[in-house]
Amino acid sequence: MNIIYVLIPLSVLLMLLAIGAFFWAIRNDQFDDLDTPALDILDEDEKPSDRRVNQGAAQDENTEHQDLENAKTQRKKGLNPESGIENQED
């Protein structure tokens, strides 16, 4: 019966730690964009034979990367990346 005096405070402490971790995650924007990481896996990589060798191609890849980052930022803000119009979610 004396073990209950250890288990109850221990369970309360663990519950408080879990609640604290949850609010930390919310405060640090861990739940802001749940869709984009799941969709990133669907993006096709370039085949090794399709890679461009010249310097201009490297600049094009940097531009594509910047465009992708801009689209992700717009999605986080609730904008449609193609039109700049806010998303109409039902």
Residue, then its C-alpha position, 0 to 999 in steps of 0.5 A: m500500500n505504501i507504493i501508492y504514495v510513490l506512484i501517484p506523484l510519479s504519474v502526476l509528474l509524468m502527466l505534467l511533463a507530457i502537457g509541458a511538451f505538448f504546449w512547447a510543441i505548439r509554441n514552437d510551431q511544430f503543428d503548423d504545416l502537417d501536409t507539406p512534409a507528407l507531400d515532399i516524398l512524392d516529389e520526383d528526383e532527377k535521374p542521374s542521366d537527366r542532370r545538367v552539367n553546365q553552370g547555368a543548370a546549377q543556377d536553374e536548380n537554385t532558382e527552383h529550390q528558391d521557388l519551392e521554398n517560397a511556395k512553402t512559405q506562402r502555404k504556411k501563410g494560407l496563400n495559394p502559391e500559383s495565384g497569390i489568393e488566399n485558400q478557401e477551405d470549407 
